[in-house]
Amino acid sequence: MPQSLAQVYIHLVFHTKYSSVTIREEDLPKLFAYIDGIIVNKNAMVIQIGGVSNHIHILCTLPRTVSMADFVEDIKKCSSKWIKTLDSYYSKFAWQGGYAIFSVSASQVQNVKQYVMNQKEHHRKKTFQEEYEAFLKAYNIEYNPEYVFKD
């Protein structure tokens, strides 16, 4: 095979630092657009980005030439630097050090896309902690306090 091929879908979730300011609702679309650009520049395909004031979800492909850890680090580092340029309100903005990343079957991409698109509605009923614990359960990961997003 003369070329390398990869089609790996991921659902990435990360949270603001608890000591950080949250993201204002009017700035979320700008942040999503900026993150979209970061991902595209990494030769990955964005399917959907969504979120609320304290965390975001990204459904995208994982580029074949970048490690998962480097991919996530670049998204978080670049978006954190960028949001600080929007307004002095964000001068103390930071993402938490950790993240959650889940594989997504090609047959589930549309379902996950809908889930990511509906974050605002979803979080009227469920906290981030409840959502996170549900992901652990769905992926058969035993709950461990070390998996909880902390500063």
C-alpha positions as a Markdown table, in Angstrom:
| # | Residue | x | y | z |
|---|---|---|---|---|
| 1 | Met | 0.0 | 0.0 | 0.0 |
| 2 | Pro | 1.7 | 3.2 | -1.1 |
| 3 | Gln | -0.2 | 5.5 | 1.2 |
| 4 | Ser | -1.2 | 5.5 | 4.8 |
| 5 | Leu | -4.9 | 5.8 | 5.6 |
| 6 | Ala | -6.6 | 6.5 | 8.9 |
| 7 | Gln | -10.2 | 7.3 | 9.6 |
| 8 | Val | -10.4 | 7.5 | 13.4 |
| 9 | Tyr | -13.3 | 9.4 | 15.0 |
| 10 | Ile | -12.9 | 10.8 | 18.4 |
| 11 | His | -15.1 | 12.6 | 21.0 |
| 12 | Leu | -12.9 | 14.9 | 23.0 |
| 13 | Val | -14.1 | 16.7 | 26.2 |
| 14 | Phe | -12.3 | 19.1 | 28.3 |
| 15 | His | -13.2 | 21.5 | 31.1 |
| 16 | Thr | -12.1 | 24.9 | 32.3 |
| 17 | Lys | -10.0 | 25.0 | 35.4 |
| 18 | Tyr | -12.3 | 25.4 | 38.4 |
| 19 | Ser | -10.4 | 28.5 | 39.5 |
| 20 | Ser | -10.7 | 29.9 | 36.0 |
| 21 | Val | -13.3 | 32.3 | 34.6 |
| 22 | Thr | -16.0 | 30.6 | 32.5 |
| 23 | Ile | -16.6 | 31.2 | 28.8 |
| 24 | Arg | -19.3 | 33.8 | 28.1 |
| 25 | Glu | -22.1 | 32.5 | 25.9 |
| 26 | Glu | -21.6 | 35.1 | 23.3 |
| 27 | Asp | -18.0 | 34.0 | 22.9 |
| 28 | Leu | -18.6 | 30.3 | 22.5 |
| 29 | Pro | -19.2 | 30.5 | 18.7 |
| 30 | Lys | -16.0 | 32.4 | 18.2 |
| 31 | Leu | -14.1 | 29.9 | 20.3 |
| 32 | Phe | -15.6 | 27.0 | 18.4 |
| 33 | Ala | -14.6 | 28.6 | 15.1 |
| 34 | Tyr | -11.0 | 29.2 | 16.4 |
| 35 | Ile | -10.7 | 25.6 | 17.6 |
| 36 | Asp | -12.1 | 24.4 | 14.2 |
| 37 | Gly | -9.2 | 26.2 | 12.5 |
| 38 | Ile | -6.6 | 24.6 | 14.9 |
| 39 | Ile | -8.0 | 21.1 | 14.1 |
| 40 | Val | -8.1 | 21.7 | 10.3 |
| 41 | Asn | -4.5 | 23.0 | 10.4 |
| 42 | Lys | -3.6 | 19.6 | 12.0 |
| 43 | Asn | -5.1 | 17.8 | 9.0 |
| 44 | Ala | -8.1 | 16.5 | 10.8 |
| 45 | Met | -11.7 | 16.9 | 10.0 |
| 46 | Val | -14.1 | 18.7 | 12.4 |
| 47 | Ile | -17.6 | 17.2 | 12.5 |
| 48 | Gln | -19.1 | 19.2 | 15.4 |
| 49 | Ile | -18.0 | 21.4 | 18.2 |
| 50 | Gly | -20.3 | 22.3 | 21.1 |
| 51 | Gly | -20.3 | 23.1 | 24.7 |
| 52 | Val | -21.3 | 25.4 | 27.5 |
| 53 | Ser | -19.6 | 27.9 | 29.7 |
| 54 | Asn | -17.4 | 25.4 | 31.6 |
| 55 | His | -16.5 | 22.7 | 29.1 |
| 56 | Ile | -16.5 | 21.8 | 25.4 |
| 57 | His | -17.1 | 18.7 | 23.3 |
| 58 | Ile | -15.3 | 18.1 | 20.0 |
| 59 | Leu | -16.3 | 15.4 | 17.5 |
| 60 | Cys | -13.5 | 15.1 | 14.9 |
| 61 | Thr | -11.1 | 12.8 | 13.2 |
| 62 | Leu | -7.7 | 12.1 | 14.7 |
| 63 | Pro | -4.9 | 13.1 | 12.3 |
| 64 | Arg | -2.7 | 10.1 | 11.5 |
| 65 | Thr | 0.5 | 12.1 | 11.8 |
| 66 | Val | 0.0 | 13.6 | 15.3 |
| 67 | Ser | -0.2 | 11.7 | 18.6 |
| 68 | Met | -3.4 | 12.0 | 20.5 |
| 69 | Ala | -1.7 | 13.8 | 23.4 |
| 70 | Asp | 0.0 | 16.4 | 21.2 |
| 71 | Phe | -3.3 | 16.9 | 19.3 |
| 72 | Val | -5.2 | 17.7 | 22.4 |
| 73 | Glu | -2.3 | 19.8 | 23.9 |
| 74 | Asp | -2.2 | 22.0 | 20.8 |
| 75 | Ile | -6.0 | 22.6 | 20.8 |
| 76 | Lys | -6.0 | 23.5 | 24.5 |
| 77 | Lys | -2.8 | 25.6 | 24.5 |
| 78 | Cys | -3.7 | 27.6 | 21.3 |
| 79 | Ser | -7.3 | 28.2 | 22.3 |
| 80 | Ser | -6.3 | 29.3 | 25.8 |
| 81 | Lys | -3.9 | 31.8 | 24.4 |
| 82 | Trp | -6.4 | 33.0 | 21.8 |
| 83 | Ile | -9.3 | 33.5 | 24.2 |
| 84 | Lys | -7.1 | 35.7 | 26.4 |
| 85 | Thr | -6.8 | 38.2 | 23.5 |
| 86 | Leu | -10.6 | 38.6 | 23.3 |
| 87 | Asp | -11.1 | 40.6 | 26.5 |
| 88 | Ser | -9.4 | 41.3 | 29.8 |
| 89 | Tyr | -12.2 | 39.2 | 31.4 |
| 90 | Tyr | -10.3 | 36.2 | 30.2 |
| 91 | Ser | -6.9 | 37.2 | 31.6 |
| 92 | Lys | -7.0 | 34.3 | 34.1 |
| 93 | Phe | -8.6 | 31.8 | 31.8 |
| 94 | Ala | -7.2 | 28.2 | 31.7 |
| 95 | Trp | -8.3 | 24.8 | 30.7 |
| 96 | Gln | -7.8 | 21.9 | 33.2 |
| 97 | Gly | -4.8 | 19.7 | 32.6 |
| 98 | Gly | -6.8 | 16.6 | 31.9 |
| 99 | Tyr | -9.2 | 15.7 | 29.2 |
| 100 | Ala | -11.4 | 12.8 | 28.2 |
| 101 | Ile | -11.2 | 11.3 | 24.7 |
| 102 | Phe | -13.4 | 8.5 | 23.4 |
| 103 | Ser | -13.4 | 6.5 | 20.2 |
| 104 | Val | -16.5 | 6.8 | 18.1 |
| 105 | Ser | -17.7 | 4.1 | 15.7 |
| 106 | Ala | -18.5 | 5.4 | 12.2 |
| 107 | Ser | -22.0 | 4.1 | 12.8 |
| 108 | Gln | -22.4 | 6.4 | 15.8 |
| 109 | Val | -21.0 | 9.6 | 14.3 |
| 110 | Gln | -24.4 | 11.2 | 13.6 |
| 111 | Asn | -25.7 | 10.3 | 17.1 |
| 112 | Val | -22.6 | 11.9 | 18.7 |
| 113 | Lys | -22.9 | 14.9 | 16.5 |
| 114 | Gln | -26.4 | 15.5 | 17.7 |
| 115 | Tyr | -25.3 | 15.1 | 21.3 |
| 116 | Val | -22.5 | 17.6 | 20.8 |
| 117 | Met | -24.8 | 20.1 | 19.1 |
| 118 | Asn | -27.4 | 19.9 | 21.9 |
| 119 | Gln | -25.1 | 20.7 | 24.8 |
| 120 | Lys | -27.0 | 23.7 | 26.0 |
| 121 | Glu | -30.2 | 21.8 | 26.2 |
| 122 | His | -28.5 | 18.7 | 27.6 |
| 123 | His | -27.0 | 20.7 | 30.5 |
| 124 | Arg | -30.3 | 22.1 | 31.6 |
| 125 | Lys | -31.0 | 18.6 | 33.0 |
| 126 | Lys | -27.6 | 17.1 | 33.8 |
| 127 | Thr | -24.4 | 18.5 | 35.4 |
| 128 | Phe | -21.0 | 18.1 | 33.9 |
| 129 | Gln | -20.1 | 15.6 | 36.6 |
| 130 | Glu | -23.2 | 13.5 | 35.9 |
| 131 | Glu | -22.4 | 13.6 | 32.2 |
| 132 | Tyr | -18.8 | 12.5 | 32.8 |
| 133 | Glu | -19.8 | 9.6 | 35.0 |
| 134 | Ala | -22.3 | 8.5 | 32.3 |
| 135 | Phe | -19.4 | 8.4 | 29.8 |
| 136 | Leu | -17.3 | 6.3 | 32.1 |
| 137 | Lys | -20.2 | 3.9 | 32.5 |
| 138 | Ala | -20.9 | 3.7 | 28.8 |
| 139 | Tyr | -17.3 | 2.9 | 28.1 |
| 140 | Asn | -17.1 | 0.4 | 30.9 |
| 141 | Ile | -14.6 | 2.4 | 32.9 |
| 142 | Glu | -14.9 | 1.9 | 36.6 |
| 143 | Tyr | -15.4 | 5.2 | 38.4 |
| 144 | Asn | -12.3 | 6.4 | 40.1 |
| 145 | Pro | -11.9 | 9.8 | 41.7 |
| 146 | Glu | -8.6 | 10.3 | 39.8 |
| 147 | Tyr | -10.7 | 10.4 | 36.6 |
| 148 | Val | -12.6 | 13.4 | 37.8 |
| 149 | Phe | -11.6 | 16.7 | 36.3 |
| 150 | Lys | -9.8 | 18.7 | 39.0 |
| 151 | Asp | -7.4 | 21.7 | 39.1 |
